[in-house]
Amino acid sequence: MQRSLRFLLVRVVLAFAASFGGATQAETARVAAASDLKFAFDELKPLFEQTHPPHRLELIMGSSGKFFQQIHHGAPFDLFFSADVDLPKQLVARGKAITPVTTYALGRIVLWSAKVDASRLRLQDLERSEFRKIAIAAPDHAPYGARAKEALQASGVWPKVESRLVFGENIAQTAQLVDQQAAEVGILALSLALSEPLRKKGAYALIPQELHQPLEQAFVLTTHGQNNAAARAFADFMRSAAARRVMVRYGFVLPGEAAP
């Protein structure tokens, strides 16, 4: 009887320990991500959660520059996926994130329109009077907007179109402006132009990379998230072949990878 009682007690203790351990391991990672990642992350989130139970992701999409400021001032994000590698590097330098800073893509900008066939356009065509409004992301805090401005300046178009520019808070909002025809054309992220909603409505033309600084995009684990198991698991997952296949389909390539 005593032996049976001891055996039962051991089983109860072990079951409780396993249950307690599982509960502490199940975490949610709050991920601040550049808005050009929206459609790729819409696919990656369920894929990660299916393959990494019981972890969960909370995705917050927006402007890289604004996320940088928020994390610098203590916002409780666990991972930061930036459209500009310099922002995660600055967070590491300021003690707000930890190494490594991991490049996940070399972004591209494109001309896109739901009103005209943008596949036939060049930046010089934006001088035409039919383009009364041209949308780009805000250059002061959105990396895609900064690269759009650089390309317009390098092509000599900026002085002729500056008065006709409308600015999105981030690249997703910029796409919305063009999609809803608040602007006849816009300079968007390739990843958005390749998404199903925009692909059905319009065409795009790649803007030559030599017209702007590289759009090296990177992610980093914040100091807030350094002990978050879900955040570390997602960081590892983003280096996996399955995640890379999704990223490449949306135009997020690294050197040596095939473009879509």
Contacts in CASP RR format, 6 or more apart in sequence:
PFRMAT RR
TARGET T0000
AUTHOR 0000-0000-0000
METHOD contacts of the structure
MODEL  1
MQRSLRFLLVRVVLAFAASFGGATQAETARVAAASDLKFAFDELKPLFEQ
THPPHRLELIMGSSGKFFQQIHHGAPFDLFFSADVDLPKQLVARGKAITP
VTTYALGRIVLWSAKVDASRLRLQDLERSEFRKIAIAAPDHAPYGARAKE
ALQASGVWPKVESRLVFGENIAQTAQLVDQQAAEVGILALSLALSEPLRK
KGAYALIPQELHQPLEQAFVLTTHGQNNAAARAFADFMRSAAARRVMVRY
GFVLPGEAAP
22 54 0 8 1.000
25 54 0 8 1.000
25 229 0 8 1.000
26 54 0 8 1.000
26 55 0 8 1.000
26 56 0 8 1.000
27 55 0 8 1.000
27 56 0 8 1.000
27 228 0 8 1.000
27 229 0 8 1.000
27 230 0 8 1.000
27 231 0 8 1.000
28 55 0 8 1.000
28 56 0 8 1.000
28 57 0 8 1.000
28 58 0 8 1.000
28 230 0 8 1.000
29 55 0 8 1.000
29 56 0 8 1.000
29 57 0 8 1.000
29 58 0 8 1.000
29 78 0 8 1.000
29 79 0 8 1.000
29 225 0 8 1.000
29 228 0 8 1.000
29 230 0 8 1.000
29 231 0 8 1.000
29 233 0 8 1.000
29 234 0 8 1.000
30 58 0 8 1.000
30 60 0 8 1.000
30 76 0 8 1.000
30 77 0 8 1.000
30 78 0 8 1.000
30 79 0 8 1.000
31 41 0 8 1.000
31 57 0 8 1.000
31 58 0 8 1.000
31 59 0 8 1.000
31 60 0 8 1.000
31 77 0 8 1.000
31 78 0 8 1.000
31 79 0 8 1.000
31 80 0 8 1.000
31 81 0 8 1.000
31 231 0 8 1.000
31 234 0 8 1.000
32 60 0 8 1.000
32 62 0 8 1.000
32 67 0 8 1.000
32 70 0 8 1.000
32 71 0 8 1.000
32 75 0 8 1.000
32 77 0 8 1.000
32 79 0 8 1.000
32 80 0 8 1.000
32 81 0 8 1.000
33 41 0 8 1.000
33 59 0 8 1.000
33 60 0 8 1.000
33 61 0 8 1.000
33 62 0 8 1.000
33 79 0 8 1.000
33 80 0 8 1.000
33 81 0 8 1.000
34 61 0 8 1.000
34 62 0 8 1.000
34 63 0 8 1.000
34 64 0 8 1.000
34 67 0 8 1.000
34 81 0 8 1.000
34 82 0 8 1.000
34 83 0 8 1.000
34 143 0 8 1.000
34 170 0 8 1.000
34 171 0 8 1.000
34 217 0 8 1.000
35 61 0 8 1.000
35 62 0 8 1.000
35 63 0 8 1.000
35 170 0 8 1.000
35 171 0 8 1.000
35 172 0 8 1.000
35 173 0 8 1.000
36 83 0 8 1.000
36 107 0 8 1.000
36 144 0 8 1.000
36 171 0 8 1.000
36 172 0 8 1.000
36 189 0 8 1.000
36 191 0 8 1.000
36 192 0 8 1.000
37 61 0 8 1.000
37 81 0 8 1.000
37 191 0 8 1.000
38 61 0 8 1.000
38 172 0 8 1.000
38 192 0 8 1.000
38 195 0 8 1.000
39 191 0 8 1.000
39 192 0 8 1.000
39 194 0 8 1.000
39 195 0 8 1.000
39 196 0 8 1.000
39 250 0 8 1.000
40 191 0 8 1.000
40 246 0 8 1.000
40 247 0 8 1.000
40 249 0 8 1.000
40 250 0 8 1.000
40 252 0 8 1.000
41 59 0 8 1.000
41 61 0 8 1.000
43 246 0 8 1.000
44 237 0 8 1.000
44 238 0 8 1.000
44 243 0 8 1.000
44 246 0 8 1.000
45 57 0 8 1.000
45 59 0 8 1.000
47 242 0 8 1.000
47 243 0 8 1.000
47 246 0 8 1.000
48 55 0 8 1.000
48 57 0 8 1.000
48 233 0 8 1.000
48 234 0 8 1.000
48 237 0 8 1.000
48 243 0 8 1.000
49 55 0 8 1.000
49 56 0 8 1.000
49 57 0 8 1.000
51 237 0 8 1.000
51 242 0 8 1.000
52 230 0 8 1.000
52 233 0 8 1.000
52 234 0 8 1.000
52 237 0 8 1.000
55 229 0 8 1.000
55 230 0 8 1.000
55 233 0 8 1.000
55 234 0 8 1.000
56 230 0 8 1.000
57 230 0 8 1.000
57 234 0 8 1.000
60 67 0 8 1.000
60 77 0 8 1.000
61 170 0 8 1.000
61 172 0 8 1.000
62 169 0 8 1.000
62 170 0 8 1.000
62 172 0 8 1.000
63 137 0 8 1.000
63 138 0 8 1.000
63 141 0 8 1.000
63 142 0 8 1.000
63 169 0 8 1.000
63 170 0 8 1.000
64 82 0 8 1.000
64 83 0 8 1.000
64 84 0 8 1.000
64 87 0 8 1.000
64 141 0 8 1.000
64 142 0 8 1.000
64 143 0 8 1.000
65 82 0 8 1.000
65 84 0 8 1.000
65 87 0 8 1.000
65 141 0 8 1.000
65 142 0 8 1.000
65 143 0 8 1.000
66 141 0 8 1.000
66 170 0 8 1.000
67 75 0 8 1.000
67 77 0 8 1.000
67 80 0 8 1.000
67 82 0 8 1.000
67 87 0 8 1.000
68 80 0 8 1.000
68 82 0 8 1.000
68 87 0 8 1.000
68 90 0 8 1.000
68 91 0 8 1.000
70 77 0 8 1.000
71 77 0 8 1.000
71 80 0 8 1.000
71 91 0 8 1.000
71 96 0 8 1.000
71 97 0 8 1.000
71 222 0 8 1.000
71 224 0 8 1.000
72 91 0 8 1.000
72 94 0 8 1.000
72 96 0 8 1.000
74 96 0 8 1.000
74 224 0 8 1.000
76 224 0 8 1.000
77 222 0 8 1.000
77 224 0 8 1.000
77 225 0 8 1.000
78 221 0 8 1.000
78 222 0 8 1.000
78 224 0 8 1.000
78 225 0 8 1.000
78 228 0 8 1.000
78 230 0 8 1.000
78 231 0 8 1.000
79 219 0 8 1.000
79 220 0 8 1.000
79 221 0 8 1.000
79 222 0 8 1.000
79 225 0 8 1.000
79 231 0 8 1.000
79 234 0 8 1.000
79 235 0 8 1.000
80 87 0 8 1.000
80 88 0 8 1.000
80 91 0 8 1.000
80 97 0 8 1.000
80 219 0 8 1.000
80 220 0 8 1.000
80 222 0 8 1.000
81 104 0 8 1.000
81 217 0 8 1.000
81 218 0 8 1.000
81 219 0 8 1.000
82 88 0 8 1.000
82 143 0 8 1.000
82 217 0 8 1.000
82 218 0 8 1.000
82 219 0 8 1.000
82 220 0 8 1.000
83 107 0 8 1.000
83 142 0 8 1.000
83 143 0 8 1.000
83 144 0 8 1.000
83 171 0 8 1.000
83 189 0 8 1.000
83 215 0 8 1.000
83 217 0 8 1.000
84 143 0 8 1.000
84 146 0 8 1.000
84 215 0 8 1.000
84 216 0 8 1.000
84 217 0 8 1.000
85 101 0 8 1.000
85 103 0 8 1.000
85 216 0 8 1.000
85 217 0 8 1.000
85 218 0 8 1.000
88 97 0 8 1.000
88 101 0 8 1.000
88 218 0 8 1.000
88 219 0 8 1.000
88 220 0 8 1.000
89 101 0 8 1.000
89 218 0 8 1.000
91 97 0 8 1.000
91 220 0 8 1.000
91 222 0 8 1.000
92 98 0 8 1.000
92 99 0 8 1.000
92 101 0 8 1.000
92 220 0 8 1.000
95 223 0 8 1.000
96 222 0 8 1.000
96 223 0 8 1.000
97 220 0 8 1.000
97 221 0 8 1.000
97 222 0 8 1.000
97 223 0 8 1.000
98 220 0 8 1.000
98 221 0 8 1.000
98 222 0 8 1.000
98 223 0 8 1.000
98 226 0 8 1.000
99 220 0 8 1.000
100 220 0 8 1.000
101 218 0 8 1.000
101 219 0 8 1.000
101 220 0 8 1.000
102 218 0 8 1.000
102 219 0 8 1.000
102 220 0 8 1.000
102 235 0 8 1.000
102 238 0 8 1.000
102 239 0 8 1.000
103 216 0 8 1.000
103 217 0 8 1.000
103 218 0 8 1.000
103 254 0 8 1.000
104 217 0 8 1.000
104 218 0 8 1.000
104 219 0 8 1.000
104 238 0 8 1.000
104 247 0 8 1.000
104 252 0 8 1.000
104 254 0 8 1.000
105 215 0 8 1.000
105 216 0 8 1.000
105 217 0 8 1.000
105 247 0 8 1.000
105 251 0 8 1.000
105 252 0 8 1.000
105 253 0 8 1.000
105 254 0 8 1.000
106 214 0 8 1.000
106 215 0 8 1.000
106 216 0 8 1.000
106 217 0 8 1.000
106 252 0 8 1.000
106 253 0 8 1.000
106 254 0 8 1.000
106 255 0 8 1.000
107 189 0 8 1.000
107 190 0 8 1.000
107 191 0 8 1.000
107 215 0 8 1.000
107 216 0 8 1.000
107 217 0 8 1.000
107 251 0 8 1.000
107 252 0 8 1.000
108 189 0 8 1.000
108 190 0 8 1.000
108 206 0 8 1.000
108 207 0 8 1.000
108 209 0 8 1.000
108 215 0 8 1.000
108 251 0 8 1.000
109 144 0 8 1.000
109 147 0 8 1.000
109 148 0 8 1.000
109 151 0 8 1.000
109 187 0 8 1.000
109 188 0 8 1.000
109 189 0 8 1.000
109 190 0 8 1.000
109 206 0 8 1.000
109 207 0 8 1.000
109 212 0 8 1.000
109 215 0 8 1.000
110 118 0 8 1.000
110 187 0 8 1.000
110 188 0 8 1.000
110 189 0 8 1.000
110 190 0 8 1.000
110 193 0 8 1.000
110 204 0 8 1.000
110 205 0 8 1.000
110 206 0 8 1.000
110 207 0 8 1.000
111 118 0 8 1.000
111 121 0 8 1.000
111 122 0 8 1.000
111 123 0 8 1.000
111 126 0 8 1.000
111 185 0 8 1.000
111 186 0 8 1.000
111 187 0 8 1.000
111 188 0 8 1.000
111 204 0 8 1.000
111 205 0 8 1.000
111 207 0 8 1.000
112 118 0 8 1.000
112 175 0 8 1.000
112 178 0 8 1.000
112 185 0 8 1.000
112 186 0 8 1.000
112 187 0 8 1.000
112 188 0 8 1.000
112 192 0 8 1.000
112 193 0 8 1.000
112 198 0 8 1.000
112 202 0 8 1.000
112 203 0 8 1.000
112 204 0 8 1.000
113 121 0 8 1.000
113 178 0 8 1.000
113 184 0 8 1.000
113 185 0 8 1.000
113 186 0 8 1.000
113 202 0 8 1.000
113 203 0 8 1.000
114 178 0 8 1.000
114 179 0 8 1.000
114 181 0 8 1.000
114 198 0 8 1.000
114 201 0 8 1.000
114 202 0 8 1.000
115 181 0 8 1.000
115 184 0 8 1.000
115 185 0 8 1.000
116 130 0 8 1.000
116 184 0 8 1.000
116 185 0 8 1.000
117 202 0 8 1.000
117 203 0 8 1.000
118 185 0 8 1.000
118 202 0 8 1.000
118 203 0 8 1.000
118 204 0 8 1.000
118 205 0 8 1.000
119 203 0 8 1.000
119 204 0 8 1.000
119 205 0 8 1.000
120 205 0 8 1.000
121 185 0 8 1.000
121 205 0 8 1.000
122 205 0 8 1.000
123 151 0 8 1.000
123 152 0 8 1.000
123 155 0 8 1.000
123 157 0 8 1.000
123 207 0 8 1.000
123 211 0 8 1.000
124 155 0 8 1.000
124 157 0 8 1.000
125 131 0 8 1.000
126 134 0 8 1.000
126 152 0 8 1.000
126 157 0 8 1.000
126 160 0 8 1.000
126 161 0 8 1.000
126 185 0 8 1.000
127 157 0 8 1.000
127 160 0 8 1.000
127 161 0 8 1.000
130 184 0 8 1.000
131 161 0 8 1.000
131 164 0 8 1.000
131 184 0 8 1.000
131 185 0 8 1.000
132 164 0 8 1.000
132 184 0 8 1.000
133 164 0 8 1.000
133 165 0 8 1.000
133 166 0 8 1.000
133 182 0 8 1.000
133 183 0 8 1.000
133 184 0 8 1.000
134 161 0 8 1.000
134 164 0 8 1.000
134 165 0 8 1.000
134 166 0 8 1.000
134 183 0 8 1.000
134 184 0 8 1.000
134 185 0 8 1.000
134 186 0 8 1.000
134 187 0 8 1.000
135 165 0 8 1.000
135 166 0 8 1.000
135 167 0 8 1.000
135 168 0 8 1.000
135 174 0 8 1.000
135 177 0 8 1.000
135 178 0 8 1.000
135 182 0 8 1.000
135 183 0 8 1.000
135 185 0 8 1.000
135 186 0 8 1.000
135 187 0 8 1.000
136 144 0 8 1.000
136 145 0 8 1.000
136 148 0 8 1.000
136 149 0 8 1.000
136 152 0 8 1.000
136 165 0 8 1.000
136 166 0 8 1.000
136 167 0 8 1.000
136 168 0 8 1.000
136 174 0 8 1.000
136 186 0 8 1.000
136 187 0 8 1.000
137 144 0 8 1.000
137 145 0 8 1.000
137 148 0 8 1.000
137 167 0 8 1.000
137 168 0 8 1.000
137 169 0 8 1.000
137 170 0 8 1.000
137 171 0 8 1.000
137 173 0 8 1.000
137 174 0 8 1.000
137 187 0 8 1.000
138 145 0 8 1.000
138 167 0 8 1.000
138 168 0 8 1.000
138 169 0 8 1.000
138 170 0 8 1.000
139 145 0 8 1.000
139 146 0 8 1.000
139 148 0 8 1.000
139 149 0 8 1.000
139 167 0 8 1.000
140 146 0 8 1.000
142 168 0 8 1.000
142 169 0 8 1.000
142 170 0 8 1.000
142 171 0 8 1.000
142 174 0 8 1.000
143 215 0 8 1.000
143 217 0 8 1.000
144 171 0 8 1.000
144 174 0 8 1.000
144 187 0 8 1.000
144 188 0 8 1.000
144 189 0 8 1.000
144 215 0 8 1.000
145 171 0 8 1.000
145 174 0 8 1.000
145 187 0 8 1.000
146 213 0 8 1.000
147 212 0 8 1.000
147 213 0 8 1.000
147 215 0 8 1.000
148 187 0 8 1.000
148 212 0 8 1.000
149 158 0 8 1.000
150 211 0 8 1.000
150 212 0 8 1.000
150 213 0 8 1.000
151 187 0 8 1.000
151 207 0 8 1.000
151 208 0 8 1.000
151 211 0 8 1.000
151 212 0 8 1.000
152 158 0 8 1.000
152 161 0 8 1.000
152 187 0 8 1.000
154 211 0 8 1.000
154 212 0 8 1.000
155 211 0 8 1.000
166 177 0 8 1.000
166 182 0 8 1.000
166 183 0 8 1.000
167 174 0 8 1.000
168 174 0 8 1.000
168 177 0 8 1.000
171 188 0 8 1.000
171 189 0 8 1.000
171 192 0 8 1.000
172 192 0 8 1.000
174 186 0 8 1.000
174 187 0 8 1.000
174 188 0 8 1.000
175 188 0 8 1.000
175 189 0 8 1.000
175 192 0 8 1.000
175 198 0 8 1.000
177 183 0 8 1.000
177 186 0 8 1.000
178 184 0 8 1.000
178 185 0 8 1.000
178 186 0 8 1.000
178 188 0 8 1.000
179 197 0 8 1.000
179 198 0 8 1.000
179 201 0 8 1.000
187 207 0 8 1.000
188 198 0 8 1.000
188 204 0 8 1.000
190 204 0 8 1.000
190 206 0 8 1.000
190 250 0 8 1.000
190 251 0 8 1.000
191 250 0 8 1.000
191 251 0 8 1.000
191 252 0 8 1.000
192 198 0 8 1.000
193 199 0 8 1.000
193 204 0 8 1.000
194 249 0 8 1.000
194 250 0 8 1.000
194 251 0 8 1.000
194 260 0 8 1.000
195 250 0 8 1.000
217 252 0 8 1.000
219 235 0 8 1.000
219 238 0 8 1.000
221 231 0 8 1.000
221 232 0 8 1.000
221 235 0 8 1.000
225 231 0 8 1.000
237 243 0 8 1.000
244 257 0 8 1.000
247 253 0 8 1.000
248 257 0 8 1.000
248 258 0 8 1.000
248 259 0 8 1.000
248 260 0 8 1.000
249 260 0 8 1.000
250 260 0 8 1.000
251 259 0 8 1.000
251 260 0 8 1.000
253 259 0 8 1.000
253 260 0 8 1.000
END
